[in-house]
Amino acid sequence: MKATLKIEKIGQGPALVLLHGWGLNSAVWSQVIDDLAQYFTVYCIDLPGFGINHEINVESTISAWAASVAEVINEPAIWLGWSLGGLVATQVAVDYPNKVSGVITVASSPKFTETTDWPGIKTDVMSMFTKQLSEDFSLTLERFLAIQAMGSTSAKKDINALKAVLTQRPLPQVSSLHDGLNLLNDVDLRESLSRINVPFLRVYGKLDSLVPKKVIPLVNDLVENSQTYIFDKASHAPFISHTQEFINVVKDFGLAHGLTNN
C-alpha cells in the first residue's frame, strides 16, 4: 500500500499550501505561519523524504513529487513554494489545475541551472554539492544553508534560523536529498509556465545568489500574466530576513484576488 504524505493544518478561510525548499522542512515557515493563518487555512507539507514525511519515498521526478503533495489537498488552494518547492508548486498548477486557485513562487526559477541561454546555478557548483552529499551529509546541508543566506543584510541571523529548522524535525533521507538535487539540476519548466491560468506571483530576493536577478525579466517574457515582487535587501529566504513584509505580500496577493477571508 502506498504511503500518503502527512500534512499539518492551521487557520480558517481559503486554502494556502506551503512547500519548503531543498534540505529543510515545514518548520522553515514558523515565523510566518501564525500570521498567515489569520487570513488563510494554511496547509504545511513536508516533501517526500523530508521532515515528518522522511520515511516516504516517491519516484524521483517532478511529476511524482507534485502528485504526492496534490493528493493530500482536496480543495482549490494558493500553492506557495520556496526554491525547490516552487518547482513542485509550478508542476502542481500544470498537472492539477482544479486544485489550484493561485500560485506564489518564492526565490524560485523554472530552471535552476545555468546554460548558455539561462542564468542560474553553475553546473560545477551543482556537481560539487552532489559529490559532497555522498561524502558528508551534515556539512553539505550546512554549506547549502550558508549559500541561501549569502548577500542578505542579516545573513548570520538567517543562517542560524535555517539551521534551527533542521533540529525541529527528523533529518531528511540522503536518497531524497540526492533526488532533490537532481530535480534542481535537471528540471526545466519554462515551456510549462504558459499553461498556468490562475493568479501567479513570483517573489524574489534581489541579492539571491541561487536565483540571480537576471532570471526575472526572462520569466516575465515567458509568463506575461504573472506579477513580480522583489525584496531589494533580501537573499534566498525573504520570509526569514523580511518576515512582516513577506506576510503582507502574501496577504495582499490573496486580498487582490478574493482568496482570503478578510
QUIMOTA-V41454 format. One record per pair of residues at least 24 apart in sequence whose ideal C-beta (glycine too) atoms are under 10 Angstrom apart, sorted by the first residue. I is the first residue (numbers start at 1). J is the second residue. Records with the same first field share a line. If there is no record, write none. Layout:
I = J, J
//
This chain:
2 = 56, 58, 68, 71
3 = 48, 53, 55, 56, 57, 58, 68
4 = 53, 56, 68, 71, 72
5 = 45, 46, 47, 48, 50, 51, 52, 53, 56, 58, 68, 69, 71, 72, 73
6 = 44, 45, 46, 51, 52, 53, 55, 56, 72
7 = 43, 44, 45, 46, 52, 53, 69, 72, 73
8 = 33, 42, 43, 44, 45, 46, 51, 52
9 = 37, 41, 42, 43, 44
10 = 34, 36, 37, 40, 41, 42, 43, 44
11 = 35, 36, 37, 38, 39, 40, 41, 42, 43, 261
12 = 37, 38, 39, 40, 41, 42, 261
13 = 37, 38, 39, 40, 41, 42, 254, 259, 260, 261, 262
14 = 39, 40, 41, 75, 76, 77, 78, 101, 102, 254, 257, 258, 259, 260, 261
15 = 40, 41, 42, 43, 73, 74, 75, 76, 77, 78, 79, 99, 100, 101, 102, 259
16 = 40, 41, 42, 43, 44, 77, 78, 79, 80, 101, 102, 104, 250, 251, 253, 254, 259, 260
17 = 41, 42, 43, 44, 45, 69, 70, 72, 73, 75, 77, 78, 79, 80, 81, 85, 88, 89, 92, 99, 100, 104
18 = 42, 43, 44, 45, 77, 78, 79, 80, 81, 82, 85, 89, 104, 106, 239, 250
19 = 43, 44, 45, 46, 47, 65, 66, 69, 79, 80, 81, 82, 83, 84, 85, 86, 87, 88, 89, 92, 105, 106, 108
20 = 44, 45, 46, 47, 50, 51, 81, 82, 83, 84, 85, 88, 165
21 = 47, 50, 81, 82, 83, 84, 85, 86, 87, 88, 106, 107, 108, 144, 148, 162, 180, 184, 210, 236, 237
22 = 47, 50, 82, 83, 84, 85, 87, 112, 129, 141, 144, 145, 148, 172, 176, 177, 179, 180, 181, 183, 184, 210
23 = 50, 83, 84, 129, 133, 137, 140, 141, 142, 144, 145, 148, 162, 165, 166, 171, 172, 176, 177, 180, 181
24 = 50, 51, 82, 83, 84, 85, 141, 144, 145, 148, 162, 163, 165, 166, 168, 169, 172, 237
25 = 50, 51, 52, 53, 54, 165, 166, 168, 169, 170, 171, 172
26 = 50, 51, 52, 53, 85, 165, 168, 169
27 = 51, 52, 162, 164, 165, 166, 167, 168, 169
28 = 82, 83, 85, 161, 162, 164, 165, 166, 168, 237, 239, 240
29 = 80, 82, 165, 239, 240
30 = 161, 164, 165, 168, 239, 240
31 = 161, 239, 240, 243, 244, 246, 247
32 = 80, 239, 240, 243, 244, 246, 247, 250
33 = 239, 247
34 = 247
35 = 243, 244, 246, 247, 248, 250, 251
36 = 80, 239, 246, 247, 250, 251, 254, 260
38 = 247, 251, 260, 261, 262
39 = 247, 250, 251, 252, 254, 255, 259, 260, 261, 262
40 = 77, 78, 80, 250, 251, 254, 259, 260, 261, 262
41 = 75, 77, 261
42 = 77, 78, 80
43 = 69, 72, 73, 75, 77, 79
45 = 69, 70, 72, 73, 79, 85, 88
46 = 169, 170, 172
47 = 81, 84, 85, 88, 172, 176, 179, 180
48 = 88, 172, 173, 176, 179, 180
49 = 172, 173, 174, 175, 176, 177, 178, 179, 180
50 = 84, 169, 170, 171, 172, 173, 176, 177, 180
51 = 165, 166, 168, 169, 170, 171, 172
52 = 169, 170
53 = 169, 170, 172, 173, 176
54 = 169, 170, 171, 172, 173, 176
55 = 170, 173
56 = 173, 176
57 = 173, 175, 176, 179
58 = 176, 179
59 = 179
60 = 175, 176, 178, 179, 180, 182, 183, 186
61 = 91, 179, 182, 183, 186, 187
62 = 87, 88, 90, 91, 92, 94, 95, 182, 183, 186, 187, 188, 189, 192
63 = 88, 91, 92, 94, 95, 187
64 = 91, 179
65 = 91, 92, 176, 179, 180, 183, 187
66 = 90, 91, 92, 93, 94, 95, 96
67 = 91, 92, 95, 96
69 = 96, 99
70 = 95, 96, 98, 99, 100
71 = 96, 99
73 = 99, 100
74 = 99
75 = 99, 101
76 = 100, 101, 102, 198, 259
77 = 101, 102, 103, 259
78 = 102, 103, 104, 198, 199, 201, 250, 253, 254, 257, 259, 260
79 = 103, 104, 105, 198
80 = 104, 105, 106, 201, 203, 239, 250, 253
81 = 105, 106, 107, 108
82 = 106, 107, 108, 148, 203, 236, 237, 238, 239
83 = 107, 108, 109, 112, 148, 180, 184, 208, 210, 211, 236, 237
84 = 108, 112, 180, 181, 183, 184, 187
86 = 110, 112, 189, 202, 203, 211
87 = 111, 112, 180, 183, 184, 187, 188, 189
88 = 180, 183, 187
90 = 187, 189, 192, 193, 195, 196, 200, 223
91 = 183, 187, 189, 192
93 = 189, 192, 193, 195, 196, 197, 198, 200
94 = 189, 192, 193, 194, 195, 196
95 = 192, 195
97 = 195, 196, 197, 198
100 = 196, 197, 198, 199, 200
101 = 198, 199, 254, 257, 258, 259
102 = 196, 198, 199, 200, 201, 253, 254, 256, 257, 259
103 = 193, 196, 198, 199, 200, 201, 202, 223, 226, 253
104 = 199, 200, 201, 202, 203, 227, 229, 249, 250, 253, 254
105 = 200, 201, 202, 203, 204, 211, 219, 226
106 = 201, 202, 203, 204, 205, 211, 229, 231, 236, 237, 238, 239, 246, 249, 250
107 = 148, 202, 203, 204, 205, 208, 210, 211, 231, 234, 235, 236, 237, 238, 239
108 = 189, 202, 203, 204, 208, 210, 211, 215, 219, 236
109 = 184, 187, 188, 189, 190, 202, 204, 208, 210, 211, 212, 215, 216, 218, 219
110 = 187, 188, 189, 190, 191, 192, 193, 202, 215, 218, 219, 222, 223
111 = 184, 186, 187, 188, 189, 190, 215, 218, 219
112 = 181, 183, 184, 185, 186, 187, 188, 210, 211, 215
113 = 184, 185, 186, 187, 188
114 = 212
115 = 188
117 = 190, 218
118 = 188, 190, 214, 215, 218
119 = 211, 212, 213, 214, 215, 216, 218
120 = 184, 185, 210, 211, 212, 214, 215
121 = 147, 184, 185, 209, 210, 211, 212
123 = 185
125 = 209, 210
126 = 181, 182, 184, 185, 186
127 = 181, 185
129 = 177, 178, 181, 184, 185
130 = 177, 178, 181, 182, 184, 185
133 = 174, 177, 178, 180, 181
134 = 174, 177, 178
137 = 171, 172, 174, 177
138 = 166, 171
140 = 174, 177, 181
141 = 166, 171, 172, 177
142 = 166
144 = 177, 181, 210, 236
145 = 236, 237
147 = 208, 209, 210, 235, 236
148 = 205, 208, 209, 210, 235, 236, 237, 240
149 = 207, 209, 234, 235, 236, 237, 240, 241
150 = 207, 208, 209, 210, 235, 236
151 = 205, 206, 207, 208, 209, 210, 233, 234, 235, 236, 241
152 = 205, 207, 208, 209, 231, 233, 234, 235, 236, 237, 238, 240, 241, 242
153 = 207, 232, 233, 234, 235, 241, 242
154 = 233, 234, 235, 237, 240, 241, 242
155 = 207, 235, 241
157 = 240, 241
158 = 234, 235, 236, 237, 238, 240, 241
159 = 237, 240
160 = 240
161 = 237, 239, 240, 241, 243
162 = 236, 237, 240
165 = 240
184 = 210
189 = 222
190 = 218, 219, 221, 222, 223
191 = 222
192 = 222, 223
193 = 219, 221, 222, 223, 224, 225, 226
194 = 222, 223, 224, 225
195 = 223
196 = 223, 225, 226
197 = 225
198 = 225, 257, 259
199 = 225, 226, 227, 253, 254, 256, 257, 258, 259
200 = 225, 226, 227, 228, 253
201 = 226, 227, 228, 229, 249, 250, 252, 253, 254, 256, 257
202 = 226, 227, 228, 229, 230
203 = 227, 228, 229, 230, 231, 234, 238, 239, 246, 249, 250, 253
204 = 228, 229, 230, 231, 232, 234, 236, 238
205 = 230, 231, 232, 233, 234, 235, 236, 237, 238, 241, 242
206 = 230, 231, 232, 233, 234, 235, 238
207 = 231, 232, 233, 234, 235, 236, 238, 241
208 = 234, 235, 236, 237, 238
209 = 235, 236
210 = 235, 236
211 = 235, 236
227 = 253, 256
229 = 253
//
